[in-house]
Amino acid sequence: MTGYTSLGKCHESAVCTKNNLRGVKLVNDHAMRGWLSLLGIVFAAVSVLPSATAFAQGGGGAPPALPVSVIEATPTTLPNILEITAQAEGAKETEVRARVGGILVKRLYEEGSQVTAGQPLFQLDPESFKNALEESQARAKQTAREAARLKGLFSQQAVSRKEFDDATSANEVAQANLKTIQLNLSWATVTAPVSGISGRALRSEGSLITTAIDGSLLTSIYQINPIWVRFGLSASDTSQLPGGRLDPQQPVGVELILPNGNVYDQPGKLNFLSMFIDPKLGTQQMRAEFLNPSNQILPGQFLKIRLTTGKQENVYLVPQAAVIQNERGFMVWTIGADNKVVPTPLKMGTWLGKNWIVRSGLKPGDRVVVNQIIKIRPGAVVAPTVIPLDTTMNTANARAGK
């Protein structure tokens, strides 16, 4: 029994030892796998570190410089040009009024047509004037006969000097009344006082025409060759002139810009320059005169006047597309020595063709970016390419600056 027991215990001890060794092996396998995983993470981190460092230091991972086109700012001298909205008016606008009262029976002209001086335009009812003329003629004949009879009697000293003078005066009055009635009859036909373009008839047939100021106007006639163009200079306009005002002693070029943007082929000249500011409009009123042989310009038409006076020295031209406007004013992107863009505020003049006139803010040689404006941010690195400035005049796009 004892030996059996020892053999049993030894057998059980061997089994336990074997199981213990198997457990140790399993533990060791798990530990090895953990170390291998940790080494893999370390190697991966080490491999990523150089590329991250290179990106942080602006190496091969940095974005490329943005290609842009630039112009080089060059100071220049330009004529001082202002363009102002204007309106045409007849050189002479003559009112056609009735001199006598009556019923308007007929309009004798075509509205808007060319009329000549003395041409009949309206006809008032002439019957009452004809009756008055016949009565006046009879009266004038009677007083003439009476004055002649008393003259003979006075020569014979058959009547007194007073009777003869009274008869003579009565005849003179009657003859004067006759002339007045004859004029009234002629004035029943209203004629054009001057030649020009007729206006719209203000009274229709059947209307009662009076000689009152508000009842006698029938139409107007406009003389449009030459034609006048009226305009006004605001405070912002005059601030751009030499000395802050238009000097009437200095030569001023005057051109007319048609609604289609073309320059009118007839030169103009100033014929009126107000020395006061209109309190209602806040402008200095002016007027220019142009020949209009083909009646191309019509009264009331809106146009533009281009005034050229004096010079602007040391100014710059910048394409309109390069200028940015915001609540602070105007600016452009310029490029520094390190090819980084910098916002540059400007003081602007007017438009000249496709360009802005820059009065201050730029220096000779400044590189101004003219494209990719939306993509640029302050401090961005760009790859500039210098291009020539387009100085083509485009009248249709020209306007006064702010």
FIBAVO-454271 format. One line per 3 residues: number of its first residue (from 1); their letters; for each residue z, x, y of N, C-alpha, C, O. Coordinates in steps of 0.2 Angstrom, whole numbers. Each point is the difference from the previous one (the first is absolute). Layout:
BEGIN
NUM> a> Z X Y Z X Y Z X Y Z X Y  ...
//
This chain:
BEGIN
1> mtg> 0 4 -6 0 -4 6 0 4 6 -3 -1 5  7 7 -6 0 4 6 -7 3 2 -2 0 6  -1 3 -12 -6 3 2 -5 -5 2 -5 2 4
4> yts> 5 -8 -7 -5 -5 3 1 -1 7 -5 -1 4  11 1 -2 2 -2 7 -3 6 4 -3 -1 6  4 7 -8 -3 6 4 -7 0 1 -3 1 5
7> lgk> 0 -3 -11 -8 0 0 -2 -6 5 -5 1 4  9 -6 -4 -2 -6 4 1 2 7 -5 -1 5  10 4 -3 1 2 7 -5 5 2 -2 0 6
10> che> 1 5 -10 -6 5 2 -6 -3 1 -4 2 5  2 -7 -9 -6 -4 1 0 -3 7 -5 0 3  10 -4 -2 0 -3 6 0 4 6 -3 -1 5
13> sav> 6 7 -6 0 5 6 -7 3 1 -1 1 6  -2 0 -11 -7 2 1 -5 -5 3 -4 2 5  5 -8 -7 -3 -5 4 1 -1 7 -4 0 4
16> ctk> 11 1 -2 2 0 7 -3 5 4 -2 0 6  2 6 -9 -3 6 3 -7 -1 2 -2 2 5  -2 -4 -10 -7 -2 1 -1 -4 5 -5 0 4
19> nnl> 9 -6 -4 -1 -5 6 2 3 6 -4 -1 5  9 5 -4 2 3 6 -6 5 3 -1 0 6  -2 4 -11 -5 4 2 -6 -4 3 -4 2 5
22> rgv> 2 -8 -9 -5 -4 3 1 -3 7 -4 0 4  11 -1 -3 1 -3 7 0 5 5 -2 -1 6  4 8 -8 -1 5 5 -7 1 2 -2 2 5
25> klv> -3 -3 -11 -7 2 2 -3 -6 4 -4 2 5  7 -8 -6 -3 -6 5 2 2 7 -4 -1 4  10 3 -3 3 1 6 -4 5 4 -2 0 6
28> ndh> 1 6 -10 -4 5 3 -7 -2 1 -3 3 5  -1 -7 -9 -6 -2 2 -1 -4 6 -4 0 4  9 -5 -3 1 -4 7 0 5 6 -3 -1 5
31> amr> 8 6 -6 1 4 6 -6 4 1 -2 1 6  -2 1 -11 -6 4 1 -6 -4 4 -3 2 5  3 -8 -7 -5 -5 3 2 -1 8 -5 0 4
34> gwl> 11 0 -3 3 -1 7 -2 6 4 -3 -1 6  4 7 -8 -2 6 3 -7 0 2 -2 2 5  -2 -3 -11 -8 0 1 -2 -5 6 -4 2 4
37> sll> 7 -8 -4 -2 -5 5 2 3 7 -4 -1 5  10 4 -4 2 3 6 -4 5 3 -2 1 5  0 4 -10 -5 5 2 -7 -3 2 -3 3 4
40> giv> 1 -8 -7 -6 -3 2 0 -3 7 -5 1 4  11 -4 -2 0 -2 7 1 5 5 -3 0 5  6 6 -7 1 6 4 -7 3 1 -2 1 6
43> faa> -2 0 -11 -7 3 1 -4 -5 4 -4 3 4  4 -9 -5 -4 -5 4 2 0 7 -5 1 5  11 0 -3 3 0 7 -3 7 3 -2 0 6
46> vsv> 2 5 -10 -2 7 2 -7 0 2 -3 3 5  -1 -7 -10 -7 0 2 -2 -4 6 -5 1 3  9 -6 -2 -2 -5 6 2 4 7 -3 -2 5
49> lps> 8 6 -5 3 3 6 -5 4 4 0 -1 6  -4 5 -9 -5 3 4 -5 -4 4 -1 1 5  -1 -6 -9 -5 -5 4 3 -4 5 -3 -1 6
52> ata> 9 -1 -7 4 -3 6 1 4 6 0 -2 5  2 8 -7 1 5 6 -6 2 3 0 0 7  -6 0 -10 -6 1 3 -2 -6 4 -3 2 6
55> faq> 4 -8 -8 -2 -6 4 5 0 7 -3 -1 5  9 3 -6 5 0 6 -2 5 4 1 -1 6  -4 7 -8 -2 5 5 -7 -1 2 -3 5 4
58> ggg> -1 -11 -5 -6 -1 3 -6 4 -4 -4 2 3  5 -2 -9 -5 4 -4 -6 -4 -2 -2 -4 5  0 4 -11 -6 -3 -2 1 -8 0 -5 -3 0
61> gap> 11 0 1 1 -7 0 0 -3 6 0 -6 1  -1 10 5 0 -3 7 -6 -4 1 -6 2 -2  6 -8 6 -6 -3 2 -5 4 4 2 4 4
64> pal> -9 -5 -5 -4 4 4 0 -2 8 2 -6 1  -5 10 3 0 -1 7 -5 -5 1 -6 0 -3  7 -5 8 -5 -6 1 -6 3 5 2 3 5
67> pvs> -8 -4 -8 -5 3 5 -2 -5 5 0 -6 -1  0 8 7 -1 -4 6 -5 4 5 -2 6 -1  -1 -10 5 -5 2 5 3 1 7 4 -5 2
70> vie> -5 10 2 4 1 6 -6 2 6 -5 2 -2  7 -4 8 -4 3 5 5 5 4 6 -1 0  -9 5 4 4 5 4 0 -3 7 -6 -1 3
73> atp> 12 0 0 0 -2 7 -3 5 5 2 6 0  -6 -9 4 -3 5 5 0 -4 7 -2 -5 0  5 8 5 0 -3 7 -6 -1 3 -5 5 -1
76> ttl> 3 -10 4 -6 -1 3 1 -4 7 5 -3 1  -10 2 3 -1 -3 6 -4 -6 -1 -6 1 -2  8 -7 4 -4 -6 -1 0 -4 6 5 0 4
79> pni> -10 -4 -3 0 -5 6 5 -5 -1 1 -2 -6  2 -1 11 5 -5 0 -3 -7 -1 -3 -2 5  3 -1 -10 -3 -6 -2 5 -6 -1 4 1 -4
82> lei> -6 -7 8 4 -6 -2 -5 -5 -2 -5 -1 3  7 -3 -7 -4 -6 -2 5 -6 0 5 -1 -2  -8 -4 6 4 -6 2 -4 -6 -1 -6 0 1
85> taq> 10 -5 -4 -4 -7 -1 -1 -3 7 4 0 5  -10 -2 -4 -3 -3 6 -3 -7 -1 -2 -2 -6  0 -1 11 -3 -6 0 -6 -1 6 2 2 5
88> aeg> -8 -4 -7 -5 0 4 0 -7 5 3 -5 -2  -5 6 8 0 -6 4 -7 1 5 -2 6 1  0 -12 1 -6 1 5 2 4 6 5 -1 3
91> ake> -11 4 -1 1 4 6 2 -5 6 3 2 5  -7 -7 -5 2 -6 5 0 -6 -4 -5 -2 -3  11 -2 3 1 -6 -3 0 -5 6 5 -1 3
94> tev> -11 -3 -3 0 -5 6 1 -7 -2 -3 -2 -5  7 -1 8 2 -7 -2 -6 -5 3 -2 1 6  0 -5 -10 -5 -5 3 4 -7 1 2 -3 -4
97> rar> -2 1 11 4 -5 2 -5 -5 3 -4 1 4  6 -8 -4 -3 -5 4 2 0 7 6 0 1  -11 -1 3 2 0 8 1 -7 2 3 -1 5
100> vgg> -5 -4 -9 1 -7 2 2 -4 -6 -1 3 -6  4 -8 7 3 -4 -6 -5 -5 -2 -5 -2 3  5 -1 -9 -4 -5 -3 0 0 -8 5 4 -3
103> ilv> -9 -8 0 0 0 -7 -5 5 -3 -6 0 2  8 4 -7 -4 5 -3 -5 -4 -5 3 -3 -5  -9 3 6 -5 -4 -4 -4 5 -5 -2 -3 -5
106> krl> 2 9 6 -4 4 -4 2 8 1 1 2 5  -1 1 -11 0 8 0 -7 2 -1 -4 -2 -5  2 7 9 -7 2 0 -1 7 -2 -6 3 0
109> yee> 11 0 -4 -1 7 -2 2 0 -8 4 -5 -2  -5 10 -1 2 1 -7 6 5 1 0 5 2  6 -7 -5 6 4 1 -1 6 -4 -2 1 -5
112> gsq> 4 5 9 0 6 -3 -7 4 1 0 6 -2  -4 -9 5 -7 3 2 0 4 6 5 -1 4  -10 5 -3 -1 3 6 -3 -4 5 -4 -4 -1
115> vta> 8 4 7 -3 -4 6 -1 4 6 3 6 0  -7 -9 4 -2 4 6 3 -3 6 1 -6 0  0 9 6 3 -2 6 -5 -6 2 -6 1 1
118> gqp> 9 -7 1 -4 -6 3 -2 -4 -6 -2 -6 2  3 7 -8 -2 -4 -6 5 -6 0 6 1 0  -9 -7 -1 4 -6 0 4 0 -7 -2 1 -5
121> lfq> 9 -3 6 4 0 -6 3 -7 -1 0 -2 -6  2 -2 11 3 -6 -1 -3 -5 5 -3 2 6  2 -8 -8 -2 -5 5 5 -6 1 2 -3 -5
124> ldp> 0 2 11 5 -6 2 -5 -6 2 -6 1 2  9 -6 -3 -4 -7 2 -2 1 7 5 0 5  -11 0 -3 -2 1 7 -1 -6 4 -2 0 6
127> esf> 2 -6 -9 -1 -6 3 4 -1 7 -3 -2 5  9 3 -6 4 -1 6 -1 4 6 0 -1 6  -2 7 -8 -2 5 5 -7 -1 3 -1 1 6
130> kna> -4 -4 -10 -6 -3 3 1 -5 5 -3 -1 5  7 -4 -7 2 -6 5 3 3 6 -2 -2 6  6 7 -6 3 2 6 -5 4 4 1 0 6
133> lee> -6 3 -10 -5 4 4 -4 -5 4 -2 2 6  0 -7 -9 -4 -5 3 3 -3 7 -3 -1 5  10 -1 -6 3 -2 5 1 5 6 -1 -2 6
136> sqa> 2 8 -8 1 5 5 -7 2 3 0 2 6  -5 -3 -9 -7 1 3 -1 -5 5 -3 1 6  5 -7 -8 -2 -6 5 5 1 6 -3 -1 6
139> rak> 9 3 -7 4 1 6 -2 6 4 0 -1 6  -3 6 -9 -2 6 4 -6 -2 4 -1 3 6  -4 -7 -9 -6 -2 4 2 -4 6 -3 0 6
142> qta> 8 -5 -7 2 -4 6 3 4 5 -1 -1 6  6 6 -7 3 4 5 -5 4 3 1 2 6  -6 0 -9 -5 5 3 -4 -4 5 -2 2 5
145> rea> 0 -9 -7 -4 -4 5 4 -1 6 -2 0 5  9 -2 -6 4 -2 5 1 6 5 0 0 6  1 6 -9 0 6 4 -6 1 4 0 3 6
148> arl> -6 -4 -9 -6 1 4 -1 -5 5 -2 2 6  4 -8 -7 -1 -5 5 4 1 6 -2 0 6  9 2 -7 4 1 5 -2 7 4 2 0 6
151> kgl> -5 4 -9 -2 6 3 -5 -2 6 0 3 5  -5 -7 -7 -5 -2 5 3 -4 6 -2 1 5  7 -5 -7 3 -4 5 5 4 5 0 -1 6
154> fsq> 3 7 -10 4 4 4 -5 4 5 2 2 6  -8 0 -8 -4 3 5 -2 -4 6 -2 3 5  2 -9 -6 -2 -5 5 7 -2 4 -1 -4 4
157> qav> 6 7 -6 7 -2 3 1 -7 -1 4 -3 4  -6 0 -10 1 -7 -1 7 -1 -4 3 -5 0  -1 11 -3 7 -1 -4 4 6 2 -3 5 3
160> srk> 9 -5 -4 5 5 2 -1 6 -5 -2 0 -5  5 6 8 0 6 -4 5 -2 -7 -2 3 -5  7 -7 6 4 -1 -6 -3 -4 -5 0 2 -6
163> efd> -4 -7 7 -4 -3 -5 -5 4 -3 -1 0 -6  -2 4 10 -5 4 -3 3 5 -5 -2 2 -6  8 1 8 4 5 -4 2 -3 -6 0 3 -6
166> dat> 3 -9 6 3 -4 -6 -6 -1 -5 1 1 -6  -7 -3 8 -5 -1 -4 -3 6 -4 -1 0 -5  1 6 9 -2 6 -3 5 2 -5 -2 3 -5
169> san> 9 -3 7 5 2 -5 0 -5 -7 0 3 -5  -1 -9 6 -1 -5 -6 -6 2 -4 1 0 -6  -6 2 9 -6 2 -4 2 7 -4 -2 1 -5
172> eva> 5 4 9 2 6 -4 4 -1 -6 -1 3 -5  6 -8 6 5 -1 -5 -4 -4 -6 1 2 -6  -6 -6 7 -4 -3 -5 -4 4 -4 -1 0 -6
175> qan> -2 5 10 -4 5 -3 4 5 -5 -2 2 -5  8 -1 7 4 5 -4 2 -4 -6 1 3 -5  1 -10 6 2 -4 -6 -6 0 -5 1 0 -6
178> lkt> -7 -1 9 -6 0 -5 0 7 -4 -2 -1 -6  3 6 9 0 7 -4 5 0 -5 -1 2 -6  7 -5 8 5 0 -5 -2 -4 -6 2 2 -6
181> iql> -4 -8 7 -2 -5 -5 -6 4 -5 0 -1 -6  -4 4 10 -6 4 -4 3 5 -5 -2 1 -5  7 3 8 3 5 -4 4 -4 -6 0 3 -6
184> nls> 4 -8 7 3 -3 -5 -5 -3 -6 2 1 -6  -7 -3 8 -5 -2 -5 -3 6 -4 -1 -1 -6  0 7 10 -2 5 -4 5 3 -5 -1 3 -5
187> wat> 8 -4 8 5 3 -4 2 -5 -6 4 2 -5  -7 -8 4 1 -4 -6 -4 4 -6 2 -2 -5  -6 6 6 -3 4 -5 4 7 1 -2 4 4
190> vta> 6 -3 -9 4 6 0 -4 6 -3 -2 0 -6  1 5 10 -4 6 -2 4 6 -2 6 1 2  -9 4 -5 4 7 -1 0 4 6 -5 1 3
193> pvs> 11 1 -1 0 4 6 -2 7 -1 -2 3 5  2 0 -11 -2 6 -2 -3 0 -7 0 -5 -3  -4 11 2 -3 0 -7 5 3 -5 5 4 2
196> gis> -5 -6 -8 4 3 -5 0 -4 -7 -5 -4 -1  10 4 -3 1 -3 -6 4 -6 2 6 0 2  -8 -6 -4 3 -6 1 6 -1 -5 0 2 -5
199> gra> 5 -6 8 6 -1 -5 0 -7 -2 -5 -4 1  10 2 -5 1 -7 -2 1 -5 5 3 1 5  -7 -7 -5 1 -5 5 7 -3 -1 2 -2 -5
202> lrs> 2 2 10 7 -3 0 0 -7 1 6 -3 -1  -11 0 4 0 -8 1 -6 -3 -4 -5 3 1  6 -8 -4 -5 -4 -3 -4 -5 4 3 -2 5
205> egs> -8 -1 -7 -4 -5 3 5 -6 1 3 -2 -5  -4 -1 10 5 -6 2 6 1 3 4 -4 2  -2 11 -1 6 1 3 0 -1 7 -6 2 3
208> lit> 11 -3 0 1 -1 8 1 7 2 6 3 -1  -10 0 5 1 6 3 3 -1 7 -3 -4 4  8 8 -2 3 0 7 -1 6 3 -1 5 -3
211> tai> 3 -4 9 0 6 4 7 3 0 1 6 3  3 -8 -7 7 3 0 -1 6 -5 -4 1 -3  9 4 4 0 6 -3 0 0 -8 -3 4 -3
214> dgs> 6 -10 1 0 0 -7 -5 -5 -3 0 -1 -6  -4 -2 10 -5 -5 -2 -7 2 1 -5 -3 -1  4 9 4 -7 2 2 -3 6 -4 -6 1 0
217> llt> 10 2 -4 -2 5 -5 -5 -2 -5 3 -4 -4  -9 6 3 -4 -3 -5 -2 6 -5 0 -2 -6  -1 8 7 -1 5 -4 1 7 3 2 0 6
220> siy> -3 5 -9 0 7 3 -6 4 -2 -3 -2 -5  1 7 9 -6 4 -2 3 7 0 3 2 5  -5 2 -10 2 7 -1 -6 5 1 -5 -1 -3
223> qin> 6 5 7 -5 6 1 3 5 -4 5 3 1  -9 -1 -6 2 5 -6 -4 6 0 0 4 -4  -4 -3 9 -4 7 1 0 2 7 -3 -3 5
226> piw> 8 7 -3 5 4 -5 5 -5 -2 2 -5 3  2 8 -8 6 -4 -3 6 4 2 0 6 0  5 -9 1 7 3 1 4 0 -7 0 -5 -3
229> vrf> 4 10 2 5 0 -5 7 2 2 1 5 3  3 -10 -4 7 0 3 5 3 -6 -1 -2 -5  5 6 7 5 3 -5 6 2 4 0 0 6
232> gls> 6 2 -9 6 3 3 3 5 -4 -1 1 -6  4 4 10 3 6 -3 8 -2 -1 3 -1 5  0 2 -11 7 -1 -1 4 6 2 -4 6 1
235> asd> 10 -6 -1 4 6 1 -1 5 -5 0 6 2  -1 -8 -8 -1 5 -6 -7 4 1 -1 5 -1  -4 -9 4 -7 3 1 1 5 6 -3 5 -1
238> tsq> 6 -7 7 0 4 5 4 7 -1 -1 5 3  6 -6 -8 4 6 -2 -4 6 -3 2 5 0  -8 -7 -2 -4 5 -3 -5 3 5 -4 4 -2
241> lpg> 4 -6 8 -5 2 5 3 6 3 7 0 1  -11 5 2 3 5 4 4 -3 6 -3 -3 4  9 5 -3 4 -2 5 3 -7 -1 3 -3 5
244> grl> -5 0 -10 3 -7 -2 -3 -6 4 2 -5 0  -8 7 3 -4 -6 3 -7 2 0 -2 6 0  -2 -11 1 -8 1 1 -1 2 7 1 -4 5
247> dpq> -4 10 -4 -1 2 7 -7 -2 2 -5 2 -3  4 -7 8 -6 -2 2 -5 5 3 -6 0 1  9 6 1 -4 5 3 -3 5 -5 -4 4 1
250> qpv> 7 -5 -8 -3 4 -5 -6 -3 -3 0 -6 -1  -5 9 -2 -5 -3 -3 2 -3 -7 4 3 -4  -6 -9 3 2 -4 -6 -6 -2 -4 -4 -4 3
253> gve> 3 6 -9 -5 -3 -4 1 -7 -3 6 -1 -3  -10 -3 4 1 -7 -3 -5 -2 -5 -6 0 2  8 -2 -8 -5 -2 -5 3 -7 -3 6 -1 0
256> lil> -11 -3 -2 2 -6 -3 -1 0 -8 -6 2 -2  11 -4 -2 -1 0 -7 -1 -8 -2 4 -4 2  -9 3 -5 -2 -7 -2 4 -2 -6 3 5 -4
259> png> -3 -11 2 4 -2 -6 -2 3 -6 5 0 -5  -11 2 4 -2 3 -6 2 8 -1 -2 3 -5  5 -1 11 2 7 0 -5 5 3 2 6 1
262> nvy> -7 -9 1 -5 5 3 1 0 7 3 -4 3  -5 10 0 0 1 7 -5 -3 4 -6 1 -2  7 -5 7 -5 -4 4 -4 6 4 2 5 2
265> dqp> -9 -7 -2 -5 5 2 0 1 8 -4 4 2  8 -8 1 0 0 8 6 3 2 6 -2 -2  -6 8 6 6 2 3 3 -4 5 -3 -4 3
268> gkl> 10 4 -2 3 -4 4 4 4 6 0 6 0  3 -10 5 4 4 5 5 -5 2 0 -6 0  6 9 2 5 -4 3 -1 -3 6 -3 4 5
271> nfl> 4 -11 -4 -1 -3 7 6 -3 3 0 -3 5  5 3 -9 7 -2 2 5 3 -3 0 1 -6  5 2 10 6 3 -3 6 -3 4 1 2 6
274> smf> 3 -6 -9 6 -3 3 5 6 2 1 4 -5  3 -5 10 5 5 2 7 -3 -2 5 3 2  -5 -9 -5 6 -3 -2 0 -2 -7 -5 0 -4
277> idp> 11 -1 1 1 -2 -7 1 -8 0 4 -2 3  -8 -1 -7 0 -7 -1 7 -2 -3 1 2 -6  3 -6 10 6 -1 -3 0 -5 -6 5 0 -4
280> klg> -10 -3 3 0 -5 -6 -3 4 -6 3 -1 -6  -7 6 6 -3 3 -5 3 7 -1 0 3 -6  3 0 11 3 7 0 -5 5 -1 1 5 -2
283> tqq> -7 -6 5 -6 5 0 -3 1 7 1 -4 4  -4 9 -4 -4 2 6 -7 -3 -1 -4 3 -4  2 -8 8 -7 -3 -1 -5 4 3 0 3 5
286> mra> -6 -2 -9 -6 3 2 -6 -4 -2 0 -4 -4  -6 7 6 -6 -4 -1 -6 5 0 0 5 4  -4 -5 -9 -6 4 0 -6 -4 0 0 -6 -1
289> efl> -6 9 3 -6 -4 1 -5 4 -4 -1 6 0  -3 -10 -4 -6 2 -4 -6 -4 1 0 -6 1  -6 9 -1 -6 -3 0 -1 -4 -6 2 2 -6
292> nps> -5 -8 6 0 -4 -6 -7 -4 1 -1 -6 0  -5 10 -1 -6 -3 1 -2 -5 -5 -4 -4 1  6 5 -7 -2 -4 -6 5 -5 -1 0 -4 -5
295> nqi> 5 3 9 5 -5 -1 4 1 -7 2 -5 -3  -1 11 1 3 2 -6 8 -2 0 3 -2 -4  -1 3 10 8 -1 1 0 -6 4 -3 -2 5
298> lpg> 8 -3 -8 1 -6 3 7 -1 3 4 3 -3  -4 -7 8 7 -1 3 5 -3 -5 -2 -4 -5  8 7 5 5 -3 -5 1 5 -6 4 -1 -4
301> qfl> -9 5 2 -1 4 -6 6 5 0 1 4 6  2 -3 -11 5 6 -1 -3 6 -2 -4 0 -5  5 5 8 -3 7 -1 5 5 0 6 -1 1
304> kir> -8 8 -1 5 5 2 -3 5 5 -6 1 0  10 1 4 -2 5 5 3 7 -2 5 1 -2  -10 4 3 2 7 -2 0 4 7 -5 0 3
307> ltt> 11 2 -1 1 4 6 1 7 -2 4 2 -4  -8 2 8 0 8 -1 2 3 6 -4 0 5  10 3 -4 2 3 6 5 6 -2 5 -1 -4
310> gkq> -6 6 7 4 6 -1 -1 3 -7 -4 -2 -3  9 7 2 0 4 -6 7 0 -3 5 0 3  -5 1 -10 6 1 -4 0 7 -3 -5 1 -4
313> env> 9 3 7 0 7 -3 5 1 -5 6 -3 0  -7 8 -4 5 2 -6 2 -6 -4 6 -1 -1  -11 -3 -1 1 -5 -5 -3 1 -6 -4 5 -1
316> ylv> 6 -8 -5 -3 1 -6 -3 -7 -3 2 -5 2  -6 6 -7 -3 -5 -3 2 0 -7 0 5 -4  3 -11 1 2 -1 -7 -3 -6 -2 0 -5 3
319> pqa> -3 5 -10 -2 -6 -3 5 -6 0 6 1 -1  -9 -7 2 4 -6 0 4 -1 -6 6 -2 -1  -9 4 -5 3 -1 -7 6 5 -1 4 -1 -4
322> avi> -4 6 8 6 5 -1 6 -2 4 5 3 -1  -5 -8 5 5 -2 5 4 -5 -4 -2 -5 -2  9 6 2 5 -5 -2 3 -3 6 3 3 4
325> qne> -2 -10 -4 4 -3 5 5 -4 -3 0 -4 -5  6 5 8 6 -4 -2 4 -2 6 -2 1 5  9 -3 -7 4 -3 6 2 6 5 2 -1 5
328> rgf> -3 7 -7 2 6 4 -6 3 4 1 4 5  -7 -7 -7 -6 3 4 -5 2 -5 -1 -3 -5  -3 9 7 -5 2 -4 2 7 -3 3 4 3
331> mvw> -6 -2 -8 1 6 -4 -6 2 -4 -4 -5 -2  4 11 0 -5 3 -5 4 5 -4 5 2 1  -8 -1 -7 2 5 -5 -3 7 2 -6 0 0
334> tig> 10 5 2 -3 7 1 3 4 -6 5 -1 -3  -9 7 2 2 4 -6 3 7 3 -3 3 5  9 -1 -8 3 6 3 -3 6 -4 -5 -1 -4
337> adn> 8 7 5 -3 6 -3 1 0 -7 -4 3 -4  9 -6 1 1 0 -7 -4 -6 -4 2 -2 -5  -6 -1 9 -4 -6 -2 4 -6 -2 -2 -4 -4
340> kvv> 7 3 8 5 -6 -1 -2 -4 6 0 2 6  0 -9 -7 -2 -4 5 6 -2 5 6 0 -3  -7 -1 9 5 -1 5 -2 -6 4 -6 0 3
343> ptp> 10 -5 -2 -2 -6 5 1 3 7 4 3 2  -10 -5 2 0 3 7 -1 -6 4 -6 -3 0  10 1 5 -1 -6 5 -5 2 5 0 6 2
346> lkm> -3 -11 0 -6 1 5 1 -5 6 3 -5 -1  -6 7 7 -1 -4 5 -7 -1 1 -4 4 1  1 -11 -2 -7 -1 -1 -3 -3 7 4 -2 5
349> gtw> -10 3 -5 -4 -2 6 -4 -6 -3 3 -5 -2  -10 5 3 -4 -6 -2 -4 2 -6 0 6 -3  -4 -10 0 -4 1 -5 -7 3 3 -2 -3 5
352> lgk> -1 8 -8 -6 2 2 -5 0 -7 1 5 -3  -5 -10 3 -4 0 -7 5 -1 -6 3 -5 0  -4 9 -5 4 0 -6 7 3 1 4 1 -5
355> nwi> -2 2 11 5 5 1 5 -3 5 -2 -4 4  9 6 -5 5 -1 5 -1 6 5 -1 6 -2  3 -7 8 1 5 5 8 1 0 3 -4 2
358> vrs> -1 11 -4 7 1 0 2 4 6 -3 5 2  7 -8 2 2 3 7 5 6 -1 0 4 4  5 -5 -9 5 5 -1 2 0 -7 0 -6 -3
361> glk> 3 11 0 3 0 -6 -3 5 -5 3 2 -5  -9 1 6 -3 5 -4 -1 6 4 0 1 6  -1 4 -10 -1 7 2 -7 3 -2 -2 -3 -6
364> pgd> -1 7 9 -6 3 -2 1 3 -7 5 4 -2  -10 -6 -3 1 3 -7 4 -4 -5 0 1 -6  3 -6 9 4 -5 -5 -5 -3 -5 -5 -2 2
367> rvv> 7 2 -8 -4 -3 -5 3 -7 -2 5 -1 -2  -10 -4 4 2 -7 0 -3 -3 -7 -6 0 -1  10 -3 -3 -3 -3 -6 -3 -7 2 2 -4 4
370> vnq> -8 3 -7 -4 -6 2 -2 -4 -6 -3 -6 1  6 7 -7 -1 -4 -6 7 0 -4 4 4 1  -4 -8 -7 6 0 -4 6 -2 4 6 2 -2
373> iik> -6 -5 7 5 -1 5 6 -4 -4 6 1 1  -8 -6 -5 5 -4 -3 4 4 -6 6 -1 -1  -9 6 -2 3 3 -5 5 6 2 3 3 -4
376> irp> -4 -1 11 4 5 2 7 -2 2 1 -5 2  4 10 -4 7 -1 2 2 6 4 -3 6 -1  8 -6 5 2 6 4 2 5 -5 4 -1 -5
379> gav> -6 7 6 1 6 -4 -4 1 -6 1 5 -3  -6 -9 2 -4 0 -6 -5 6 1 -2 2 6  1 2 -11 -5 5 0 -7 -2 -1 -1 -4 -5
382> vap> -4 6 9 -6 -3 -1 -5 6 0 2 6 2  -8 -7 -4 -6 5 0 -5 -2 5 -4 -4 -2  4 7 8 -4 -3 5 -7 3 0 -1 6 -2
385> tvi> -4 -10 4 -7 2 1 -2 -2 7 0 -6 2  -2 11 2 -2 -1 7 -7 -3 0 -5 2 -3  4 -8 7 -6 -3 1 -1 -1 7 4 0 4
388> pld> -11 -1 -2 -1 0 8 2 -7 2 0 -5 -4  1 4 10 2 -6 4 -6 -4 1 -5 3 3  5 -10 -5 -6 -4 2 1 -3 7 5 -4 1
391> ttm> -10 6 3 1 -2 7 -5 -5 2 -2 -1 6  -1 -3 -11 -5 -5 1 3 -5 4 5 -3 -2  -9 0 8 3 -5 4 -2 -7 -4 -6 -1 -2
394> nta> 11 -3 1 -1 -7 -2 3 -5 5 6 -1 0  -11 -1 4 3 -4 6 3 -7 -3 5 -2 3  -7 0 -8 3 -7 -3 7 1 -1 4 -5 0
397> nar> -2 11 -2 7 1 -2 5 3 6 6 0 -1  -9 1 6 3 3 6 5 -5 3 -2 -6 1  8 8 1 5 -5 3 5 4 4 0 6 -1
400> agk> 4 -9 5 5 3 4 6 1 -5 1 -4 -4  2 10 5 6 2 -5 6 -3 3 0 -3 6  5 3 -10 7 -2 3 4 5 2 5 -1 3
//
